[in-house]
Amino acid sequence: MSFDDEDNFATSGSYSVVGSFPKDFGYLEDRNDIHNPADEQKPKILLMGLRRSGKSSILKVVFHKMSPNETLFLESTNKVVKDDISNSSFVQFHILDFPGQIDFFADGFDSQQIFGGCGTLVYVLDAQDDYMDALTKLHQTVVKAFKVNPNIKFEVFIHKVDGLTDDHKIETQRDIHQRATGELEGAGLENIQLSFYLTSIYDHSIFEAFSKVVQKLIPQLPTLENLLNIFIQHSGIEKAFLFDVVSKIYIATDSAPVDMQSYELCCDMIDVVLDISCIYGRREDGNTNAYDTQSESVIRLNNSTVCYLREVNRFLALVCILREDNFTKRGLIDYNFHCFRQAIQEVFEIRQQAREANTRTTSLRQLRKGDALVV
């Protein structure tokens, strides 16, 4: 292993609350954010659900490294909190956490501002509670949002399933799926697609679910998947994930089905690498960077399987699972990884160029509007 330390890497402030909606109206407190061209390029995720469904706990556990037990002491959200998630070149978006006790369909709330320009709506539903009221609110929310923005993606987190048996989980998911889709079909909206996930903050299911949500917001996802497929095909690797090391969201994987145990194993490996880095990796010259170009790790399991981690850039890691006998071709794997990392860098550069071009275009349009107003 090769590590270089950075204290508090996982809590370095990459995620921060930058604004919120007033309690009694549907607009941002920091109105400058609305006119920031760079912010307009970021996708927007709305986090909705009834009160005490677990929305804020999900946000804190996934993006703020809070332990699940600490979320028990969180106060109920009473205003819309805007979270700026911008820790890497791919994982960049805004999350708006909506309080469940406020009726955003009442007069005085601007539905266009709430749902317009939104990429994804995540609705959190408490599986341990009577969810009939939550399903009613879900239907109202989906219908309203779809009228404003037909391109929005709808994700339903059937949350707090850690307290249910496996049979009860399956039965609950089937019941919620049938009721939710049935109501939409009854309203003549069968073309609206809902995705359902069983989630809990006490295991990796919430990270897996949010990985799926984020992937749908990445236009380059097919390119990344294709690069991973080429890499594993020529390296004798069985499964590969491209991880955001801070949130443990995987932004892409190869085309083979995702095995939950493999995903959990890769998440645990990232935790081990970062923990050991922060403890033993400090440089004498004072440079405290826990995760850099020299970061890599090899873990051999007792079932003849190898877990292999390599740094892709400051925020991303490639984590692979392969058979031990295939790892004897280490030189070939490292060469293919070098080619893979170069390709990823090119994808970053193209995306950045497109984003800068869009920002310039947006700024020019705003300037022209301003000139028109002056005239």
Secondary structure, DSSP 4 states (H G I P E B T S, - for coil): -B----TTGGGSSSEEEEEE--TTSSS-SSGGGGG-HHHHTS-EEEEEESTTSSHHHHHHHHHS---GGGGGGPPPP-S-EEEEEESSSSSEEEEEE--TTS-TTSTT--HHHHHTT--EEEEEEETTS--HHHHHHHHHHHHHHHHH-TT-EEEEEEE-GGGS-HHHHHHHHHHHHHHHHHHHHHTT-TT--EEEEE--TTSTHHHHHHHHHHHTT-TTHHHHHHHHHHHHHTTT-SEEEEEETTT--EEEE-SSPPPHHHHHHHHHHHHHHHHHHHHH---TTS---SS-TT-EEEEE-TTSEEEEEEE-SSSEEEEEEEETTGGG-HHHHHHHHHHHHHHHHHHHHHHHHHHHHHHHHHHHHHHHHHHHHH-
